[in-house]
């Protein structure tokens, strides 16, 4: 009998890729999403519908907001889960600066509801989708898991830090709990099929989807926020990781839980930093066209450079990012060119 894994936020960008990988790895995912960042196709996210088509399978989906505690209780009474992968949450840095209370309410309350319902139903294995934003402004690079956390530069990062602390403290109090906290760097790219990818609702908050939308003609030009950082070309440097590699890290984390590992923290990144302008050039090569851009003022909450030391994940999870920047951009461009208007277009 396949192990049932609850995937919160499974209709979104990273969640949907993980759902696909879970099925291919022999797990039985049950997906919940509130459509805050997923495109609806009838009663299910379009991303989930496409995975069903791609893998010739059916996926159990429930429209559910984790703020709905009774709905969550009902779901846990219906199923016996071996583990939970928790993606659900608001995730835009700039928006969190503008609307901090919304981020604290949604992200913290949802996670607390989930932990309490898991505890009540004796589900003690969790993989949490965290972020490198918990490190704040880097005191040194590359960032390893021993780097101080909590000096976050935006409310989004603070919510991830607080949720990590909740999980750590709970694991300390409840010795039969196991949790793996995965600190993502910057996921980009798309599944090689071109059927699922990142489709931000409204104006993209992340660099790559914006660049891709400029390349496809949906937007006139890219705003490059700041060219006076202390970096080789003055633009911000980030560690970009293929979403397929990132997803594979969650499968490795599920296997780690089986060791009764307690609470573990791992960076998921490549260990390489690329500047905004390097990304633009790589996307120009993938798309075969020039991508116009303009220099704009820095955004509040942004840091100059951020890239990972991913050695611990390789050592303890047997995981390592395999796909390079060229492949990331090629896969992103395939997704964007096959879906010029994202999921809103018929597949």
DRENLOSE-544736 format. One record per residue (C-alpha): residue in three letters; x, y, z; residue number from 1. Coordinates in steps of 0.25 Angstrom, whole numbers, padded with zeros to 4 digits, always signed. Layout:
! residues N
 residu    px    py    pz num
    ala     X     Y     Z NUM
...
This chain:
! residues 347
 residu    px    py    pz num
    unk +0000 +0000 +0000   1
    unk +0006 +0013 -0004   2
    unk +0008 +0023 +0007   3
    unk -0001 +0035 +0007   4
    unk +0006 +0049 +0008   5
    unk -0002 +0062 +0010   6
    unk +0003 +0073 +0001   7
    unk -0002 +0087 +0006   8
    unk -0001 +0097 -0005   9
    unk +0001 +0086 -0015  10
    unk -0006 +0094 -0027  11
    unk +0005 +0104 -0027  12
    unk +0018 +0105 -0034  13
    unk +0028 +0097 -0025  14
    unk +0016 +0088 -0019  15
    unk +0011 +0083 -0033  16
    unk +0025 +0079 -0037  17
    unk +0026 +0071 -0024  18
    unk +0013 +0065 -0025  19
    unk +0018 +0059 -0039  20
    unk +0031 +0054 -0033  21
    unk +0023 +0048 -0021  22
    unk +0015 +0040 -0030  23
    unk +0027 +0035 -0039  24
    unk +0034 +0031 -0026  25
    unk +0022 +0022 -0022  26
    unk +0015 +0031 -0011  27
    unk +0000 +0035 -0011  28
    unk -0001 +0050 -0010  29
    unk -0014 +0056 -0005  30
    unk -0014 +0071 -0009  31
    unk -0020 +0083 -0002  32
    unk -0019 +0097 -0008  33
    unk -0028 +0110 -0006  34
    unk -0025 +0115 -0020  35
    unk -0018 +0128 -0015  36
    unk -0006 +0125 -0025  37
    unk -0012 +0114 -0033  38
    unk -0021 +0115 -0046  39
    unk -0034 +0108 -0045  40
    unk -0039 +0098 -0055  41
    unk -0053 +0094 -0050  42
    unk -0051 +0089 -0036  43
    unk -0036 +0086 -0037  44
    unk -0024 +0094 -0040  45
    unk -0020 +0094 -0055  46
    unk -0006 +0089 -0051  47
    unk -0012 +0077 -0044  48
    unk -0021 +0074 -0056  49
    unk -0009 +0074 -0065  50
    unk -0001 +0065 -0056  51
    unk -0012 +0055 -0056  52
    unk -0012 +0055 -0071  53
    unk +0003 +0054 -0072  54
    unk +0004 +0042 -0063  55
    unk -0009 +0036 -0067  56
    unk -0014 +0036 -0052  57
    unk -0024 +0042 -0043  58
    unk -0020 +0051 -0031  59
    unk -0029 +0054 -0019  60
    unk -0031 +0069 -0017  61
    unk -0038 +0077 -0007  62
    unk -0040 +0092 -0008  63
    unk -0036 +0096 +0007  64
    unk -0030 +0108 +0014  65
    unk -0022 +0104 +0026  66
    unk -0028 +0115 +0033  67
    unk -0041 +0106 +0033  68
    unk -0038 +0098 +0045  69
    unk -0051 +0090 +0044  70
    unk -0048 +0086 +0030  71
    unk -0034 +0082 +0033  72
    unk -0039 +0073 +0044  73
    unk -0049 +0067 +0035  74
    unk -0038 +0063 +0025  75
    unk -0029 +0057 +0036  76
    unk -0041 +0049 +0041  77
    unk -0043 +0043 +0026  78
    unk -0029 +0040 +0024  79
    unk -0017 +0033 +0031  80
    unk -0005 +0041 +0026  81
    unk +0010 +0036 +0028  82
    unk +0015 +0050 +0026  83
    unk +0012 +0065 +0022  84
    unk +0019 +0074 +0013  85
    unk +0015 +0088 +0016  86
    unk +0017 +0098 +0004  87
    unk +0004 +0106 +0007  88
    unk +0006 +0121 +0010  89
    unk +0008 +0135 +0005  90
    unk +0021 +0137 -0001  91
    unk +0024 +0150 -0008  92
    unk +0035 +0159 -0001  93
    unk +0030 +0172 -0006  94
    unk +0016 +0169 -0003  95
    unk +0020 +0165 +0011  96
    unk +0027 +0179 +0014  97
    unk +0014 +0186 +0009  98
    unk +0004 +0176 +0017  99
    unk +0012 +0170 +0029 100
    unk +0000 +0167 +0037 101
    unk -0007 +0159 +0026 102
    unk +0006 +0151 +0025 103
    unk +0007 +0148 +0040 104
    unk -0008 +0145 +0041 105
    unk -0008 +0135 +0029 106
    unk +0006 +0128 +0030 107
    unk +0007 +0127 +0045 108
    unk -0008 +0123 +0048 109
    unk -0009 +0113 +0036 110
    unk +0004 +0106 +0041 111
    unk +0000 +0106 +0055 112
    unk -0014 +0100 +0051 113
    unk -0006 +0089 +0043 114
    unk +0003 +0086 +0054 115
    unk -0008 +0084 +0065 116
    unk -0017 +0076 +0056 117
    unk -0005 +0067 +0052 118
    unk -0002 +0065 +0067 119
    unk -0017 +0062 +0070 120
    unk -0017 +0051 +0059 121
    unk -0003 +0045 +0062 122
    unk +0004 +0050 +0049 123
    unk +0018 +0053 +0054 124
    unk +0026 +0054 +0041 125
    unk +0027 +0068 +0034 126
    unk +0035 +0074 +0023 127
    unk +0034 +0089 +0023 128
    unk +0036 +0099 +0012 129
    unk +0045 +0109 +0018 130
    unk +0054 +0120 +0011 131
    unk +0068 +0125 +0011 132
    unk +0061 +0139 +0015 133
    unk +0062 +0134 +0030 134
    unk +0077 +0137 +0029 135
    unk +0075 +0152 +0027 136
    unk +0087 +0160 +0021 137
    unk +0098 +0150 +0020 138
    unk +0109 +0151 +0030 139
    unk +0118 +0142 +0021 140
    unk +0116 +0134 +0008 141
    unk +0113 +0124 +0004 142
    unk +0102 +0122 +0014 143
    unk +0103 +0109 +0022 144
    unk +0092 +0104 +0032 145
    unk +0101 +0109 +0044 146
    unk +0099 +0124 +0039 147
    unk +0091 +0132 +0049 148
    unk +0076 +0133 +0046 149
    unk +0065 +0143 +0050 150
    unk +0071 +0156 +0045 151
    unk +0061 +0156 +0034 152
    unk +0060 +0168 +0025 153
    unk +0045 +0166 +0022 154
    unk +0032 +0160 +0029 155
    unk +0032 +0148 +0019 156
    unk +0045 +0144 +0024 157
    unk +0041 +0146 +0038 158
    unk +0029 +0137 +0037 159
    unk +0038 +0126 +0031 160
    unk +0047 +0128 +0043 161
    unk +0036 +0128 +0053 162
    unk +0030 +0115 +0047 163
    unk +0043 +0108 +0048 164
    unk +0044 +0112 +0062 165
    unk +0030 +0106 +0065 166
    unk +0034 +0093 +0058 167
    unk +0048 +0092 +0065 168
    unk +0042 +0095 +0079 169
    unk +0030 +0085 +0077 170
    unk +0040 +0074 +0072 171
    unk +0048 +0077 +0085 172
    unk +0036 +0075 +0094 173
    unk +0030 +0063 +0086 174
    unk +0041 +0053 +0084 175
    unk +0033 +0045 +0074 176
    unk +0033 +0056 +0064 177
    unk +0042 +0057 +0052 178
    unk +0043 +0069 +0043 179
    unk +0052 +0074 +0032 180
    unk +0053 +0089 +0029 181
    unk +0057 +0092 +0015 182
    unk +0063 +0106 +0013 183
    unk +0061 +0109 -0002 184
    unk +0069 +0118 -0010 185
    unk +0063 +0123 -0023 186
    unk +0055 +0113 -0030 187
    unk +0053 +0115 -0045 188
    unk +0051 +0106 -0058 189
    unk +0039 +0097 -0061 190
    unk +0037 +0082 -0063 191
    unk +0043 +0077 -0076 192
    unk +0029 +0074 -0082 193
    unk +0026 +0089 -0082 194
    unk +0012 +0085 -0076 195
    unk +0015 +0091 -0062 196
    unk +0022 +0103 -0058 197
    unk +0022 +0116 -0051 198
    unk +0009 +0124 -0054 199
    unk +0009 +0136 -0044 200
    unk -0005 +0143 -0042 201
    unk -0003 +0157 -0046 202
    unk +0010 +0164 -0047 203
    unk +0021 +0154 -0044 204
    unk +0029 +0157 -0031 205
    unk +0041 +0148 -0035 206
    unk +0051 +0151 -0046 207
    unk +0050 +0139 -0055 208
    unk +0035 +0139 -0058 209
    unk +0036 +0154 -0061 210
    unk +0048 +0152 -0070 211
    unk +0040 +0141 -0077 212
    unk +0028 +0149 -0079 213
    unk +0036 +0161 -0085 214
    unk +0042 +0151 -0095 215
    unk +0029 +0145 -0099 216
    unk +0023 +0159 -0101 217
    unk +0013 +0160 -0089 218
    unk +0022 +0171 -0083 219
    unk +0030 +0183 -0089 220
    unk +0042 +0182 -0081 221
    unk +0049 +0177 -0068 222
    unk +0051 +0186 -0056 223
    unk +0065 +0183 -0051 224
    unk +0064 +0188 -0036 225
    unk +0078 +0194 -0033 226
    unk +0091 +0194 -0040 227
    unk +0099 +0199 -0029 228
    unk +0101 +0187 -0020 229
    unk +0115 +0182 -0016 230
    unk +0114 +0171 -0027 231
    unk +0122 +0169 -0040 232
    unk +0112 +0176 -0049 233
    unk +0105 +0184 -0038 234
    unk +0092 +0176 -0039 235
    unk +0087 +0166 -0028 236
    unk +0093 +0152 -0028 237
    unk +0085 +0140 -0024 238
    unk +0086 +0125 -0024 239
    unk +0076 +0120 -0035 240
    unk +0072 +0105 -0034 241
    unk +0064 +0097 -0044 242
    unk +0050 +0094 -0038 243
    unk +0052 +0079 -0042 244
    unk +0064 +0078 -0033 245
    unk +0057 +0086 -0022 246
    unk +0046 +0076 -0023 247
    unk +0055 +0064 -0022 248
    unk +0060 +0070 -0009 249
    unk +0046 +0067 -0003 250
    unk +0046 +0053 -0007 251
    unk +0060 +0051 -0001 252
    unk +0055 +0059 +0012 253
    unk +0043 +0049 +0013 254
    unk +0053 +0037 +0013 255
    unk +0061 +0044 +0024 256
    unk +0049 +0045 +0033 257
    unk +0048 +0030 +0033 258
    unk +0061 +0030 +0041 259
    unk +0054 +0036 +0052 260
    unk +0063 +0048 +0050 261
    unk +0057 +0058 +0060 262
    unk +0058 +0072 +0054 263
    unk +0068 +0075 +0043 264
    unk +0071 +0087 +0035 265
    unk +0076 +0087 +0020 266
    unk +0080 +0097 +0010 267
    unk +0074 +0094 -0004 268
    unk +0083 +0102 -0014 269
    unk +0094 +0100 -0024 270
    unk +0105 +0108 -0017 271
    unk +0107 +0117 -0029 272
    unk +0102 +0132 -0030 273
    unk +0097 +0139 -0042 274
    unk +0094 +0153 -0044 275
    unk +0081 +0159 -0050 276
    unk +0089 +0163 -0063 277
    unk +0095 +0149 -0064 278
    unk +0081 +0143 -0063 279
    unk +0076 +0153 -0074 280
    unk +0087 +0149 -0083 281
    unk +0084 +0134 -0081 282
    unk +0070 +0136 -0084 283
    unk +0073 +0144 -0096 284
    unk +0081 +0132 -0101 285
    unk +0070 +0122 -0097 286
    unk +0059 +0130 -0104 287
    unk +0068 +0135 -0116 288
    unk +0064 +0149 -0114 289
    unk +0068 +0162 -0107 290
    unk +0061 +0165 -0094 291
    unk +0059 +0180 -0091 292
    unk +0062 +0185 -0077 293
    unk +0062 +0198 -0069 294
    unk +0070 +0201 -0056 295
    unk +0060 +0204 -0045 296
    unk +0063 +0208 -0030 297
    unk +0066 +0197 -0020 298
    unk +0054 +0190 -0014 299
    unk +0053 +0190 +0001 300
    unk +0056 +0177 +0008 301
    unk +0066 +0172 -0003 302
    unk +0080 +0168 +0000 303
    unk +0092 +0169 -0010 304
    unk +0097 +0155 -0010 305
    unk +0091 +0141 -0005 306
    unk +0096 +0128 -0009 307
    unk +0097 +0114 -0002 308
    unk +0107 +0104 +0004 309
    unk +0098 +0092 +0000 310
    unk +0109 +0082 +0005 311
    unk +0100 +0077 +0017 312
    unk +0089 +0073 +0008 313
    unk +0098 +0065 -0001 314
    unk +0105 +0058 +0011 315
    unk +0092 +0055 +0019 316
    unk +0081 +0054 +0009 317
    unk +0089 +0049 -0003 318
    unk +0084 +0061 -0011 319
    unk +0091 +0070 -0020 320
    unk +0086 +0080 -0030 321
    unk +0089 +0074 -0044 322
    unk +0083 +0084 -0054 323
    unk +0091 +0097 -0058 324
    unk +0086 +0111 -0062 325
    unk +0086 +0108 -0077 326
    unk +0076 +0096 -0074 327
    unk +0068 +0104 -0064 328
    unk +0066 +0115 -0075 329
    unk +0063 +0106 -0086 330
    unk +0052 +0099 -0078 331
    unk +0046 +0112 -0073 332
    unk +0046 +0117 -0088 333
    unk +0039 +0104 -0093 334
    unk +0028 +0105 -0082 335
    unk +0026 +0120 -0085 336
    unk +0026 +0118 -0100 337
    unk +0016 +0106 -0099 338
    unk +0008 +0114 -0090 339
    unk +0009 +0129 -0094 340
    unk -0002 +0133 -0084 341
    unk +0001 +0122 -0074 342
    unk -0009 +0112 -0069 343
    unk -0021 +0121 -0073 344
    unk -0019 +0116 -0087 345
    unk -0025 +0103 -0091 346
    unk -0014 +0091 -0091 347
